Amino acid sequence: MNHIISKLLLYGDLPQDSILMEMSAVFADFEAGSVPDDVLITRIHRQIKRILEVGTDYGFDTNLWQNYLTFLLITEENPFSITCEKVGASEGGSVNAFAKGDFKAFRELFHYDFGPIEERLHIDCFTRITHYHAISKKELMYNKNVSEKVQDLSEKLAQTKDEDEFFACVTDFYRAFGVGMFGLNKAFRIQSGDHDGDVTFLPINNMDKVMLDDLIGYEIQKKKLVDNTRAFVEGKKCNNVLLFGDSGTGKSTSIKAIVNQFYPDGLRMIEIYKHQFKDLSGVIARIKNRNYKFIIYMDDLSFEEYEVEYKFLKAVIEGGVETKPDNILIYATSNRRHLIKEVWSDRDDMEKGGGLHRSDTMEEKLSLVYRFGVTINYSKPSPKEFKEIVLGLAHRAGVTLPDEELLAEANKWELSHGGISGRTAQQFINYVLSM
């Protein structure tokens, strides 16, 4: 195995502690005969356990060895894979020869004969992971979207006849879905590094599969959001979006739904919290040259009078030296129309004794919301609309109570649970279903 892995060029820059490189070292020592059998068995079992952990995390099945190799291929970001993501594999490119050399090696690894080492060491762990039967588990326990893509490609690669077919399968995948975590996942959070601009993207597994049709009412609001997002993914002119209004009306749900709807078109979402605004430049630098459209999502965005992070956000949205890339938009939700808390003294043009122009302060605070080209109001539903939401959710969930009785109970519920809103209606239906 080590002789095959040593041939990798584009895909050979793996960490020495990665499973594949550790396996390479094990087989090198096995062939050299320089390490006791019990030590080799311990090292092999350690890597088999790591493969099992990867398989469990992603719900792999049937052949965990081939699934692991496929996972490496579609998450390895190198100049070749990123170029294929953007423009596909160019015919006649010199780099293709290097890639096919690597894919020939990967194909050999796909069909590697573990028989000699198992017979020599009296183990069967390789046979078990290549003929694996996974325990059925709930979808929330793993990323089903990633699992299905990896296993589907793995099956295709296992059936290829040579490195040319292998090359075509992998590059077609890169072009269709991309490479790395952005190709496999819909949404991400970020983790700040030790240095400014150093960020790590953390995939959000199993994001709520809600669609816009699941949100009853708010048809005008949803259309505005869809129209702007469709223009974005199609490369047309579009705007940053602010969804504001009463709590529990579906603002955050609409954002999740829009990502689900346009994910097949290359839309991805990165959720950023207020305390992470200092990392916005680093985030933009990492994603501006990728072949995806990114929504930077800020939930429940608002600022108190003493908070000044909004000034940095203003510069990032519009007004900084560097132009915001065309593949990035900012979508935010807020319960405040103007985002930044105002006080009555802001409306007095002069402050006694200080000579300060309070109107300038107020204008500065309002200027942030003006940088969102589309603002969409999600207000509380009327009593009639609330009834329609309750009945719609109930019928969809299969609640069998008569409508009159259901609405009477819903009115009692909302009086003690925060008033009428879509969230209150959903909580009431959950309560009914639990009885």
C-alpha positions in Angstrom: 0.0 0.0 0.0 2.8 2.4 0.8 4.2 2.1 -2.7 0.8 3.2 -4.1 0.3 6.1 -1.7 3.8 7.4 -2.5 2.7 7.9 -6.1 0.1 10.5 -5.1 1.1 14.1 -6.2 -2.0 16.4 -6.2 -3.7 14.4 -3.5 -0.5 13.4 -1.6 -0.2 16.4 0.7 -2.1 14.8 3.6 -1.2 15.2 7.2 1.1 12.6 8.5 -1.4 11.7 11.2 -4.3 11.1 8.7 -5.7 7.6 8.4 -4.3 7.1 4.9 -0.7 8.2 5.8 -0.8 6.1 9.0 -1.9 3.1 7.0 0.9 3.7 4.6 3.4 3.6 7.5 1.9 0.4 8.9 2.2 -1.4 5.5 5.8 -0.1 5.0 6.8 -1.6 8.4 4.8 -4.8 7.6 6.7 -5.3 4.3 10.1 -4.5 5.9 9.4 -6.9 8.7 11.0 -4.6 11.2 8.1 -4.3 13.7 6.6 -7.0 15.9 3.2 -8.4 14.8 1.4 -7.4 18.0 2.6 -3.8 17.5 1.4 -3.8 13.9 -2.0 -5.2 14.9 -2.4 -2.5 17.5 -1.6 0.2 15.0 -4.0 -1.3 12.4 -6.8 -1.5 14.9 -6.2 2.1 15.9 -6.8 3.2 12.2 -9.7 0.8 11.7 -11.4 2.5 14.7 -10.9 5.9 13.1 -12.5 4.6 9.9 -15.4 3.3 12.0 -15.7 6.7 13.6 -15.8 8.5 10.2 -18.4 5.9 9.0 -20.5 6.5 12.0 -20.3 10.3 11.8 -21.5 10.2 8.1 -23.7 7.1 8.1 -21.5 5.2 5.7 -22.4 1.6 4.8 -21.3 -1.5 2.7 -17.6 -0.7 2.1 -16.2 1.8 4.7 -12.7 1.7 3.1 -14.0 2.8 -0.3 -16.3 5.4 1.4 -13.4 6.8 3.3 -11.2 7.1 0.1 -14.2 8.8 -1.7 -14.6 11.2 1.2 -10.9 12.1 0.9 -11.3 12.8 -2.8 -14.3 15.1 -2.5 -13.0 17.1 0.4 -9.5 17.6 -0.8 -9.1 21.2 -1.9 -6.2 21.6 -4.2 -5.6 23.7 -7.4 -7.0 20.9 -9.6 -10.1 20.2 -7.7 -11.0 23.9 -7.2 -10.5 24.6 -10.9 -12.8 21.7 -11.7 -15.3 23.2 -9.4 -15.3 26.4 -11.2 -14.9 25.5 -14.9 -14.8 21.7 -15.0 -11.9 19.6 -16.3 -10.3 21.3 -19.3 -9.5 18.9 -22.1 -5.8 18.5 -22.8 -4.7 20.4 -19.7 -1.2 19.3 -18.5 -2.5 18.9 -14.9 -4.9 16.2 -16.1 -2.0 13.8 -16.5 -1.0 14.3 -12.9 -4.6 13.9 -11.8 -5.0 10.7 -13.7 -1.9 9.4 -12.2 -3.3 10.1 -8.7 -6.7 8.6 -9.7 -4.9 5.4 -11.0 -3.4 5.1 -7.5 -6.7 5.7 -5.8 -8.3 3.1 -8.0 -5.7 0.6 -6.9 -6.4 1.5 -3.3 -10.1 1.0 -3.9 -9.4 -2.6 -4.9 -6.5 -3.3 -2.6 -6.0 -6.9 -1.6 -5.9 -7.0 2.2 -5.7 -10.8 2.2 -1.9 -11.2 2.7 -1.7 -9.0 5.7 -4.8 -10.5 7.3 -3.5 -14.0 6.8 0.0 -13.1 8.1 -1.3 -11.3 11.2 -4.4 -13.6 11.7 -6.8 -10.6 11.6 -10.1 -10.0 9.7 -10.8 -6.3 10.4 -10.2 -5.2 6.8 -12.7 -7.8 5.5 -15.2 -6.6 8.0 -15.0 -2.9 7.0 -15.1 -3.7 3.3 -18.2 -5.9 3.8 -19.9 -3.6 6.4 -23.5 -3.5 7.5 -24.3 -0.3 9.4 -26.7 -0.2 12.3 -29.7 1.8 11.4 -29.8 5.2 13.1 -31.9 8.3 13.1 -31.1 10.9 10.5 -30.4 13.6 13.2 -27.4 11.5 14.3 -25.5 12.1 11.0 -25.4 14.3 7.9 -27.6 12.4 5.5 -26.9 14.8 2.6 -23.2 14.1 2.8 -23.7 10.4 3.4 -25.8 9.9 0.3 -23.4 11.8 -2.0 -20.3 10.0 -0.7 -21.9 6.5 -1.0 -23.3 7.2 -4.5 -20.0 8.4 -5.8 -18.2 5.5 -4.1 -20.3 3.0 -5.9 -19.6 4.6 -9.2 -15.9 4.8 -8.6 -15.8 1.1 -7.6 -17.3 0.2 -11.0 -14.9 2.2 -13.1 -12.7 0.2 -15.6 -9.7 2.5 -15.6 -8.3 5.8 -14.4 -10.0 7.6 -17.3 -13.4 6.6 -16.1 -12.3 7.4 -12.6 -11.2 10.8 -13.7 -14.5 11.5 -15.4 -16.6 10.5 -12.3 -14.6 12.6 -9.9 -14.4 15.7 -12.1 -18.1 15.5 -12.9 -18.8 15.5 -9.2 -16.6 18.5 -8.6 -18.4 20.4 -11.4 -21.9 19.4 -10.1 -21.4 19.8 -6.4 -18.0 21.4 -5.8 -15.2 20.3 -3.5 -14.6 20.4 0.2 -17.1 21.3 2.9 -18.8 23.9 0.7 -19.7 21.2 -1.8 -21.2 18.9 0.8 -23.0 21.1 3.3 -25.7 23.8 3.1 -24.9 26.0 6.1 -22.0 26.8 8.4 -21.0 28.6 11.5 -17.5 30.0 12.1 -15.0 29.7 14.8 -12.4 32.4 15.4 -8.7 31.5 15.2 -5.8 32.7 17.2 -5.0 35.4 14.6 -7.1 38.1 13.0 -8.8 36.8 9.9 -8.1 33.2 10.8 -11.5 31.4 10.8 -12.7 27.8 10.7 -16.0 26.9 9.0 -18.1 24.4 11.0 -20.8 22.7 9.0 -24.3 22.8 10.5 -25.5 19.2 10.2 -29.1 18.4 9.6 -30.4 21.9 9.2 -34.2 22.1 9.4 -35.7 21.0 6.1 -38.5 23.6 6.2 -39.7 25.0 2.9 -41.4 28.3 2.2 -44.7 26.5 1.6 -44.5 25.3 5.2 -44.9 28.9 6.4 -48.6 29.7 6.2 -49.4 33.2 5.0 -46.9 36.0 4.3 -47.1 35.4 0.6 -45.9 38.9 -0.4 -43.0 38.7 2.0 -41.9 35.3 0.7 -42.2 36.4 -2.9 -39.9 39.3 -2.3 -37.3 37.0 -0.7 -37.5 34.4 -3.4 -37.2 37.0 -6.2 -34.2 38.6 -4.7 -32.5 35.2 -4.0 -33.3 33.9 -7.5 -31.7 36.9 -9.0 -28.7 36.4 -6.8 -28.1 32.7 -7.8 -28.6 33.6 -11.5 -25.9 36.2 -11.3 -28.3 39.2 -11.7 -28.4 42.4 -9.7 -29.8 41.9 -6.2 -29.7 43.4 -2.7 -28.9 42.7 0.9 -32.0 41.8 2.8 -33.4 42.8 6.2 -36.4 40.9 7.6 -37.8 42.8 10.5 -40.9 42.7 12.6 -42.6 40.9 15.5 -41.1 37.9 17.0 -42.4 34.4 16.1 -43.6 35.5 12.7 -41.3 33.3 10.5 -38.3 35.5 9.7 -35.6 33.0 10.6 -37.8 30.1 9.1 -37.9 32.0 5.8 -34.1 32.2 5.7 -33.7 28.5 6.3 -36.3 27.7 3.7 -34.7 29.9 1.1 -31.4 28.1 1.6 -33.1 24.7 1.3 -34.9 25.9 -1.9 -31.8 27.2 -3.7 -29.1 24.8 -2.3 -29.2 22.8 -5.6 -28.4 26.1 -7.4 -25.2 26.6 -5.4 -26.5 28.7 -2.5 -24.8 28.3 0.8 -25.3 30.1 4.2 -22.8 31.2 6.8 -24.3 32.2 10.1 -22.4 34.9 12.0 -23.1 36.3 15.4 -22.6 39.9 16.5 -19.4 39.3 18.4 -17.8 37.7 15.3 -18.1 40.8 13.1 -14.4 41.3 13.5 -14.0 38.1 11.5 -16.1 39.2 8.5 -13.2 40.2 6.4 -11.5 36.9 7.0 -14.7 35.1 6.1 -15.2 37.1 2.9 -11.5 36.5 1.9 -12.1 32.7 2.2 -15.2 32.5 0.1 -15.0 35.3 -2.5 -13.3 33.1 -5.1 -15.4 30.0 -4.7 -18.0 28.8 -7.3 -20.9 29.3 -4.9 -23.3 32.0 -3.8 -23.1 32.7 -0.1 -25.6 34.3 2.2 -24.0 35.7 5.3 -26.8 35.3 7.8 -27.2 37.4 11.0 -30.1 36.4 13.1 -31.8 38.7 15.6 -29.6 41.6 14.7 -29.8 44.6 16.9 -27.5 47.0 18.7 -27.7 48.8 22.0 -26.8 52.5 22.1 -23.3 51.8 23.5 -22.4 49.1 21.0 -20.3 50.2 18.0 -19.9 46.9 16.1 -22.5 48.2 13.6 -19.9 50.7 12.2 -17.8 47.8 11.1 -20.8 46.1 9.6 -21.7 49.2 7.6 -18.2 49.3 6.1 -18.4 45.6 5.1 -21.8 45.9 3.6 -21.0 48.9 1.5 -18.5 51.7 1.8 -15.2 49.9 2.5 -12.2 50.2 0.2 -12.7 46.7 -1.1 -15.8 46.0 -3.2 -18.0 43.3 -1.7 -17.7 40.2 -4.0 -20.7 39.4 -6.3 -21.1 36.0 -4.8 -21.9 37.3 -1.3 -25.1 38.8 0.2 -26.0 39.7 3.7 -29.4 38.5 5.0 -30.4 39.6 8.5 -33.4 39.3 10.8 -34.3 41.7 13.5 -37.2 42.7 15.8 -36.2 46.3 15.3 -36.9 48.3 12.2 -33.8 50.5 12.6 -31.5 47.9 14.2 -29.9 50.3 16.6 -31.6 51.5 19.8 -32.7 55.1 19.7 -33.2 57.3 22.7 -35.4 60.5 22.8 -32.3 62.7 23.1 -31.3 61.5 19.6 -34.2 63.6 18.3 -33.1 66.8 19.9 -30.9 68.6 17.3 -28.8 70.4 20.0 -27.5 69.2 23.4 -27.4 71.9 25.9 -23.9 72.9 26.9 -22.3 70.5 24.5 -23.2 71.9 21.1 -23.5 68.4 19.6 -25.7 67.8 16.6 -27.9 64.9 17.8 -29.5 64.7 14.3 -26.1 63.6 13.0 -26.0 60.8 15.6 -29.5 59.7 14.7 -28.7 59.8 10.9 -25.6 57.6 11.6 -27.7 55.0 13.4 -30.3 55.0 10.7 -27.7 54.7 7.9 -27.1 51.0 8.7 -30.6 49.9 7.8 -30.4 51.9 4.6 -27.6 49.6 3.4 -30.1 46.8 3.1 -31.6 47.3 -0.3 -34.6 45.1 0.5 -36.5 45.4 3.8 -39.4 43.0 4.4 -41.8 43.5 7.2 -43.1 40.4 9.1 -45.8 41.7 11.4 -48.0 39.8 13.8 -51.0 38.1 12.1 -54.5 39.4 12.6 -56.9 37.2 14.6 -58.3 35.9 11.3 -54.9 35.1 10.0 -54.0 33.4 13.3 -57.0 31.1 12.9 -56.0 30.3 9.4 -52.5 29.4 10.5 -53.8 27.2 13.3 -56.1 25.3 11.1 -53.5 25.0 8.3 -50.9 23.6 10.7 -53.5 21.3 12.4 -54.8 19.8 9.1 -51.2 19.3 7.9 -50.3 17.5 11.1 -53.4 15.3 11.0 -55.1 16.8 14.1 -58.6 15.3 14.3 -60.3 17.8 16.7 -63.2 19.7 15.2 -62.2 23.2 13.9 -64.4 25.1 16.3 -63.0 23.2 19.3 -59.5 23.6 18.0 -59.8 27.4 17.5 -61.4 27.8 21.0 -58.4 26.0 22.6 -56.0 28.0 20.4 -57.4 31.3 21.7 -57.0 30.1 25.3 -53.5 29.0 24.5 -52.3 32.3 23.0 -53.6 34.4 25.9 -51.0 32.7 28.2 -48.3 32.0 25.7 -47.1 35.3 24.2 -50.0 36.4 22.0 -50.9 35.5 18.4 -48.0 34.6 16.1 -47.0 31.7 13.9 -44.7 30.4 16.6 -47.5 30.4 19.1 -49.7 28.5 16.7 -47.0 25.9 16.1 -46.4 25.5 19.8 -50.1 25.0 20.3 -50.3 22.3 17.6 -47.3 20.6 19.2 -49.1 20.7 22.5 -52.2 19.1 20.9 -50.2 16.4 19.3 -48.5 15.5 22.6 -51.9 14.9 24.3 
